[in-house]
Amino acid sequence: MERLPVDDKSTNKSVNLLVISVKSQVINKSHMTGVQQRATYIHDKPPKDKIGVMESAFVLTVMTLTVLGPSGWILSHVDEYKTRRP
């Protein structure tokens, strides 16, 4: 197999740009501790509306049925799907 000629200048430039971008990201975040980095999206305002227990239970029930309902239907009818001919 023949090797293609490699332009060392363009390779070095791309590597240098990569190193510079990585170093700048590290420098920008180096003054923050680990907890501060993860908690930058948390706001200090209280919620506008208080969510009640009934609302939480309703949403949890709907989400559970949405995810598990179709798969439960399919699993309960597997025998019918096996015997059905096209």
C-alpha positions in Angstrom: 0.0 0.0 0.0 1.2 3.4 -0.8 1.1 6.2 1.7 -0.3 9.5 0.7 1.8 12.5 1.4 0.8 14.3 4.5 1.0 18.1 4.9 2.7 18.5 8.3 1.8 22.2 8.5 -1.9 21.7 8.1 -1.9 18.8 10.6 0.0 20.8 13.1 -2.4 23.8 12.7 -5.4 21.6 13.3 -3.8 19.9 16.3 -2.8 23.3 17.8 -6.4 24.7 17.3 -7.7 21.6 19.1 -5.3 22.0 22.0 -6.1 25.7 22.3 -9.8 25.1 22.4 -9.5 22.4 25.0 -7.2 24.6 27.2 -9.5 27.6 27.0 -12.5 25.5 28.1 -10.4 24.1 31.1 -9.2 27.6 32.0 -12.8 29.0 31.9 -14.1 26.4 34.2 -11.1 26.1 36.5 -12.2 28.8 38.9 -15.4 26.9 39.7 -15.6 24.0 42.0 -17.4 20.8 40.9 -20.6 21.6 42.7 -20.7 25.1 41.2 -20.3 23.7 37.7 -23.3 21.4 38.1 -25.5 23.9 39.9 -25.2 26.8 37.5 -28.6 26.2 36.1 -30.4 26.3 39.5 -32.3 29.5 40.2 -32.9 30.9 43.7 -36.6 31.8 43.1 -39.3 29.8 44.7 -41.8 28.1 42.4 -44.7 30.1 41.2 -47.4 27.5 42.0 -47.2 24.8 44.6 -47.8 21.3 43.1 -50.1 19.2 45.3 -50.0 15.5 46.1 -53.0 14.8 43.9 -51.5 16.5 40.9 -48.2 14.6 41.4 -50.1 11.2 41.7 -52.2 11.9 38.6 -49.1 12.8 36.5 -47.2 9.8 37.7 -50.2 7.5 36.9 -50.6 8.9 33.4 -46.9 8.7 32.6 -46.8 5.1 33.9 -49.8 4.1 31.8 -48.3 5.8 28.8 -45.1 3.9 29.0 -46.2 0.5 30.3 -49.7 0.3 28.7 -48.8 -0.5 25.1 -46.1 -3.0 26.2 -48.5 -4.7 28.6 -51.1 -5.0 25.9 -48.6 -6.6 23.5 -47.4 -9.0 26.2 -50.9 -10.0 27.2 -51.8 -10.8 23.5 -48.6 -12.7 22.5 -50.4 -16.0 22.2 -52.9 -14.5 19.8 -50.1 -13.0 17.7 -48.4 -16.4 17.5 -51.4 -18.2 16.2 -52.6 -15.5 13.8 -51.8 -16.3 10.1 -51.3 -13.4 7.6 
